[in-house]
Amino acid sequence: MTRVMSEPTSPIEQQQIEQLVQIGAYLRQVREDQLLAIEHVATKTMIQPRLLRAIEEGKLEHLPEPVYVRGFLKRYARELGLDAEAIAQAFPVKKETSVQPKSWSEVPARQLRPYHLYALYVALIMAAIAGLSYLLTRGPIRTTATAPTPTALPSPELPSPTVAEPSPAPATPEPPAMPVQVEVTMQEQSWMRVVVDGETEFEGMLNEGTQRTWTANEEVQIRAGNAGGVLVEYNNQPAVLMGDRGTVQQVIFTANGNSPIQNQSTQ
């Protein structure tokens, strides 16, 4: 059953809505890139098409309880070949409060049996007898005098040999930097996919405050689900945002210094 929601009533619901908007837009983009119809995904995942559309559009009020939404996200992501566990964990779910066990002081007094006290009393008596027996059987303590240490005669001072200091080794020149270097600073949480020289180096969620750097010989391609939360710096040039907040953008950085940045809107 879907829930009826007008406005978020708690911080956790507001966070769920914001995360679902980003995750849903990312899943829709990946599905369209793979040329898959939403009905095909519904058949494979056994999730109704209307629920899949609600996920892609970030409409939490049209979906069941958050714990079921997390399960839908995992099945949807697995069908698209993504990291299903990471995507599901990115959607927050309120944790249940665990019941703390009682301390020993809260145990009812009737649980302390008389034979417990008796056993403790016997153990204390046995320990006292053993300690007294040990003291009586020890022999007198003998003190061994310490012989005086003979005073060593001063040895004639000899000139210390002159040791030549080794000459410093020549500094090893640093290898030249790769033609393309891109540094990413996350101002907000966003999904990212990074392709370096044709190979996918990273795909998943990066949290706010994360900094990552990628280098390449030819090009670095970056796709973000929340372009307005991603600050990029290319070859030590001034950092810029990838795009608007909440939009999906792809940026390509190349070794050609004439036009290193090409924005492609993928909304």
N, C-alpha and C positions, 0 to 999 in steps of 0.2 A: 504494500500500500504506500502511496506517496504521501508526504507530509504537507500540511497547510501552513505556510510561513509567510508573514507579511514583512516584518523587519527582524534582523538578528537581535536576539535577546541576551546574548552573552558574547564575550570576546572569542570563545572557541568557535561559535557559529560564524562570526565574522571572518575568522581565519579560514574556516572550512570553505566559505564562499569564495574568498580570494584565491585559495589554492586550487579549487575546482575550476575556476575560470582559466588559470594558466595551464593546468594539466589537460583540461578538455580541449583547449585550442591546440596544444601540442599533439595530442592523439589524433585530432581531426586532420592536422597537417600531414602527419606520417601516413595516415590512412589514404589521403588523397594522393600523396607521392607514390604509394604502392598501387594506385588505381583500383582500390577496393570499394565496392558499394557498401553502404551501411547495412543493407539486408544480408549481404554475404557475411559480414562480421557477426550479425545477430544470429545467423544459423550456426556459425562455428562456436560462438561463446554461450549460446542458449540464453542470451539477454535480449529482451524485447527491443525493437528498433526505437520506440519512443523513449526508452530509458537511455539508450546510447546517444540519441540526439540531445537529451537533457544534460548528459555528461559533457558532450562537446560544446554545448552552449553555456555551460556553467550554471544551470538552473537547479540549484540544490532543492528548491521547494517542490520540484516535480519528482524527486527521488526518495527512496525509503530511508531508514535510519542510517547514520554514518557508517556503522560497522558493515552494513550490506553494500554501501557505496564503495568502501575500500575493497571488498571482494570483487565487485564489478570492474574496478580499475585494474586489478591484478589480472583478471581474465582477459580484459580488452588489450592490455599492454602485452601479455604473453602471445596473443594471437598476431600482433604486429611485429613480434620478434624483438621487443624491447626488454629492458630490465624490469620485470614485473614487480619484484619485491621492492625495489627502490621507488617506483612510481606509487605503489600502494602505501608505503610508509610516509610519503610526502603529504598524504591527505591526513590531517590530524583527527584523532578519535579520542573522546574523553575517556580517561582511565578510571576504572572502578576503584573505590577506596577499599583497601584490604583491612581485615580485622586484625588488630594487634593482639598477640597472645598475652594472657595474664602473667604478671610477674610472680615470683615465688611468695612475695608478701601477701598476695591476694588469695592464696590457697586456703581453703577452709581449715580451721584448726582440727576438725575431726579426722583429717587425713593423717595427722601425726600420731602414729600408734605407740603404745607404751613400750613395746619391744624394741622400737627404734631408739628410744632414749636409753634403754638398758644396754643395747649393743654399743652405743657410743660411750657409756660409762665404763664398760669392760675394756674397750680399746684404750681409753685414757689411762686406766690403771696399769695395763700391760706395757704401755710406752714408758710410764714412770719407773716401773721395775727394771726394764731393760736399761734405761739411762743410769740408774743407781748402780746396777751390776757392773756397767762399763767403767764407772768412776772408781769402784773398789778394786777392780782387777788391774788397773793401770799401775805400772811401776813408778819409782821416783823419777822425776825429771832431772836429767843430767845436763849440765851446761858445759859446752866445749869452749875452752878459751881460744880465742883467735890469735894466731901468731902474728907478731908485728911484721909489716911489710918492709923488706930491706930497701933502704934508700939507694936509688941508682946514682952512680957517679956521673957527673956531667961529661958528655962526650964532646970532643973538640968540634967546633963549628967548621963545616966544610962549605965551600962556595957551591951554591946550587947551580946545576947545569943550566945553561941558557937554552930555552926551547923556542924554536922558530914558530911563530904563529902561522897557521895555514892560510894561504891566500883565499879570499872568498870565491866561491864557484860563480861562474858567469850566470846571470839571470836567464832563465828559459823564456824565450818570447812566447806570449800568449797566442793561442791559435786565433786566426781571424774569425769574427762573428759570422753567423750564417746570414744570407742576404735578407731574409724575412724574419722579423721578431715581433710578436704581438703579445702584449700584456693586457689581461682582463681583470678589472676590479668590479666586484658585484656590489652595487648600491642597493639592490633588492634581490630577492630570491628569483631564480629563473631557470628554465630548462635550457640546456646547451648541447649542441653537437659540433665538434671540432674535427675537421678533416685536414691533415697535414700531408702535402705532396701526394694526394690521392688516397691516403690511408686514414681511416677513422681513428683518432687518438683518444677521444672522449665523447661520451653521450650519457647524459643524466642531469640531475638537479644540482645546482651550486647555490649555497646559502649566502645571505647578505654578509658582506665583509670579506669574502673569499677572494684571493688573488692568485691567478694562474698565468704562466708564460709558456708560449709555444714558439718554436723556431722552425724554419723550413728553407729549403734550397729554391723552391719555385713559388709556392703559394700556400696560404692558410685560409681555409673557409670556416666561418663561424655562423651558426644559425641559433637564434635565441627565441624562446617563447615569450619573453617579456623584455623587448628591446630597450625600453626606457629605464630598465634597471641595470643595464650592462654598460660599463665605461671601458673603452678600448683605447690602447696606445700602440701606435705602429712605428717601429724603428725610432723610438725616443722622441717622436713628435708629440705635440699637445694632445692629451686624451679627449675623446669625444664620446657622446652617447650613440648607441647603435640606431636608435629610433624612438618612437613614441611608447609610452607606458602601456603594457598589456597587448602590444602587437607582436606578431612574429616577423622577424627580419633576418636576412642573410647578408653577410658582408664578406667580400673576398679581398685579401691582401696579397699582392704579388711582388715579385722581385723587381719589376719594372717601376722605377721611381716616378714615371710620368703621371700615372693614374692608379695609385695603389689601392684605392677604396672604390668598390662598386656596390651600391645598395640595391637590393632586390626585395620589394615588399612581397610577402607571402601570406597576406591576410586571406 
